[in-house]
Amino acid sequence: MQAIIRIENLSKSYADGFQALKNIDLDVFPGEIFALLGPNGAGKTTLINIVCGIVNPGSGRITVDGHDVVRDFRHTRSMIGLVPQELSTDMFETVWSTVSFSRGLFGYRASPQHIERLLRSLSLWDKKDNKIMTLSGGMKRRVLIAKALAHEPRILFLDEPTAGVDVELRKDMWKIVRDLRESGVTIILTTHYIEEAEQMADRVGVINHGEIIRVQEKHELMRELGRKQLVLHLHEPLARVPASLESFELELAASGARLVYTYETRAARTGITALLTELSEAGIRFHDVDTNESSLEEIFVGLVRQEASPDGRTGAGPTQ
């Protein structure tokens, strides 16, 4: 499949010498939800702003549907909708006016039918005549999405779309994003809420210190780098792990009432069978078993820590 966004060898440095991006190579494919994760200052917003034409690239090349974002700025920008982090819009305008004006900025003819459909889909129709200043933070966030979609873009960038939004409204926003993807919109999402990426993304990219350190299909990433835990609920609490079981690196929990065994999901052998045999031989009995699996958040934190370690690399592999 041909990428709808292709980023090749992109770097960006500022006048003070700070290098925000370093040799970024990245493809985003039509109709996917791509989550870009990284700590504060990692380069997420700089990357988005360059693709959207807000910040000039230092070096490298970016194309949107085959069109260069520098040479064909007007064409590529018309294909993109951007929902920024900041709740920046004209507070004294009505919802209807500000969304309609955004459509006109891209040279599109007025379309009251489209604006109505958009506002209804975002649960803003009953607020259409309200001034922006009277809306809650969550409603203002929805207005930003409506503005970004007013000119019917094929690509939508969501930069921290649920920042400052309560849990219930965040789940509503997830549904909106999924519905947009179903309508054919390609979505690039940055977020501090790892749960957001875990719930919605098809692929995940991790950026740190201006470099892409991993890009992978979400389920493959969790399968490859995830860990599982086997939790054994013991009949009798243990004061310590017997010496015969030390090779399994077990942990005692719940005041010795639980024995926790952690293993790699991608390992050729999990060691569970050998562990159960050794437990039987040691006379340790259990009455229940639980399993836990690494979350995307734990994997993300592990990748960033590993990338920052003295040896310096994650072994990230290709980013396509």
C-alpha positions, 0 to 999 in steps of 0.5 A: 500500500502506498503511504499517504504521508511519507517523511524522509530523512527529516531534521530540524534545528533552531537558531539556538542550536537545539536539534528538535528532530533527527533524521526522521523516516516515517510512512503513514498509510491511508485509513489508519490510526497512527499514534505517536507517543513520546515524553514532553519535548520529544519532538511530537508537536514539531513533527506535526507542525512541519507536516502541516506547514506551520514550521519549516523543515530544516532538511529532508522531504515530506510528501502528502499523497505524493505532493511535496509539502513545501512546493505544493503547500496549498494542495497538501494543506487542503488535505490536512485538518489539524486539532492543536493542543491549545484551545485557541479560537475566537471566543466571541464567535458562535460555534456555527460562525467559527466552523463555517469560517474555517471552511471558507479559509480553504477556499471551499464554498459554503455548505450549510448541510455539511456544517450541520452534519458535522456539528450533529456528529460531534454533539454540537448542534444544540450549541450552534448559536452559542458563543465559544466563550460560554462552552465547557472545555470539552465542548471547545475541544469538539469545536476544534475538531469541527473546525479541522474537519470543516473543509473535508480533509483526508488526513486529521492530526490530533495533537493531545485531543483529550488533554484536560477532558474528563474520562467520560468525554474522553471515551466519547472522543474515542468514538468520534475518532473511530467513526472518522476512520470508518469514513476514510479519514487517516488519523495521526494522534499524539497523546499522553494517555497511553490508554488512548493509543492502546484503545484506538491505534492501528500502529504506534510510533515512539519518539524520544529526543527527536528520534523515532526509536520504534514504529510497529503495529500495536498488537505486534509491539505488545506481543514482541515486547510485552511480558506476562505474569503468572500469579499463584495463590498459595494454600500456605504463605511462604516466608521466602522463596525456596533455594530450589526455585531461585532460578525462576526469579520468583517474587512473593506478594500479598505477605507471602500468599502469592507467588509471581512468575514473570516471563517473556511472551516471545520466548521459545519456552516460558518455563511454566511447566518446569516451574510447576514441576519444581513447585510440586517437588517442593511441596508448594500447593496453590488453589488459584492462578491469575495471568497479567499482561504488559500494557502499552504504557509499560512497554512505552516506558521501557522503550524510553528508558532503554533508549536513554540507557548508557548503551544508548540504543533500543535496537529499534529496527525499521520504521516503515 
